[in-house]
Amino acid sequence: MRVYTVHLPPWTKGGAKDAVFLGEGFSLPAAIFGPFWALYHGHWRTTLLLLAGLVLLGLIAEQLRFDVPSGVVLLLGYLVFVGFNGNDWRRSGLERQDYRLDRVVVAKNREEAELRYFAAAAAV
């Protein structure tokens, strides 16, 4: 089971059609696409920081004359860091846009989380 947080934009008064579902834990798209993922979600500062981090890691590897396996380990560490923090960065971005946390849903996948959320919203 996975935990999902449901965020609503400030312009809605409980209307669930604009709800944003964010899973807790590792984000594979964030890990694989890094800066492009952040840019897609409108996180300009995160995009710039991720790009700066990549450049910095490249400069460190160059200056310390890392061999290829060491460079790969350094890059994989970067990717894991981005993957584990991606959803938290999205949550922070939504808070800056005045989205409010509406509910926490536990489900097997996102589709089930949406079904549980909308079923609970319809019951109220």
PERA-V148393 format. One record per residue. N is the residue number from 1. RES is the residue in one small letter. OMEGA is omega in whole degrees, -180 to 180 (NA if undefined). D_CENTER is the distance of its C-alpha to the mean C-alpha in Angstrom with 1 decimal. Layout:
BEGIN
N	RES	OMEGA	D_CENTER
N	RES	OMEGA	D_CENTER
END
This chain:
BEGIN
1	m	-179	18.3
2	r	180	14.7
3	v	178	13.6
4	y	172	11.9
5	t	-178	11.8
6	v	-177	13.4
7	h	179	13.3
8	l	179	16.3
9	p	-177	17.1
10	p	-176	20.1
11	w	180	22.5
12	t	179	22.6
13	k	179	24.8
14	g	176	23.4
15	g	-171	23.2
16	a	-175	20.6
17	k	179	20.4
18	d	-177	17.7
19	a	176	15.5
20	v	180	11.7
21	f	179	10.7
22	l	178	7.5
23	g	174	8.2
24	e	173	8.7
25	g	-171	8.8
26	f	177	8.2
27	s	-179	6.0
28	l	177	9.1
29	p	178	8.4
30	a	-179	6.3
31	a	-175	9.3
32	i	-172	11.8
33	f	174	11.3
34	g	-177	9.8
35	p	179	11.4
36	f	176	12.0
37	w	-180	8.5
38	a	179	8.0
39	l	178	11.5
40	y	-180	11.1
41	h	175	8.8
42	g	-180	11.5
43	h	-175	10.3
44	w	-179	13.6
45	r	179	13.9
46	t	177	10.7
47	t	-180	12.1
48	l	179	15.5
49	l	178	14.5
50	l	177	13.0
51	l	178	16.1
52	a	177	18.3
53	g	177	17.0
54	l	179	17.9
55	v	180	21.2
56	l	178	21.9
57	l	177	21.4
58	g	179	23.7
59	l	178	26.2
60	i	179	26.3
61	a	179	26.8
62	e	-177	29.5
63	q	-180	31.3
64	l	177	31.3
65	r	177	32.4
66	f	171	30.0
67	d	-174	31.1
68	v	180	29.0
69	p	179	27.9
70	s	177	26.9
71	g	179	24.9
72	v	178	23.1
73	v	178	22.3
74	l	179	21.0
75	l	178	18.7
76	l	176	17.5
77	g	177	16.9
78	y	-179	14.7
79	l	178	12.7
80	v	178	12.4
81	f	-180	11.4
82	v	-180	8.5
83	g	-179	7.5
84	f	-179	8.1
85	n	-175	6.4
86	g	-179	3.1
87	n	177	2.4
88	d	177	5.6
89	w	177	5.5
90	r	178	4.7
91	r	178	7.2
92	s	178	9.4
93	g	178	9.6
94	l	177	10.7
95	e	178	13.1
96	r	178	14.5
97	q	178	15.2
98	d	171	17.1
99	y	179	15.2
100	r	176	16.5
101	l	-177	15.3
102	d	-174	17.8
103	r	173	17.6
104	v	-176	16.1
105	v	176	16.9
106	v	-177	17.6
107	a	179	18.0
108	k	-179	18.3
109	n	-175	15.8
110	r	-179	14.1
111	e	178	17.5
112	e	177	19.3
113	a	178	17.0
114	e	179	17.8
115	l	180	21.4
116	r	-179	21.6
117	y	-177	20.1
118	f	176	22.4
119	a	178	25.3
120	a	179	25.0
121	a	-180	24.8
122	a	-179	27.9
123	a	-177	29.7
124	v	NA	29.6
END
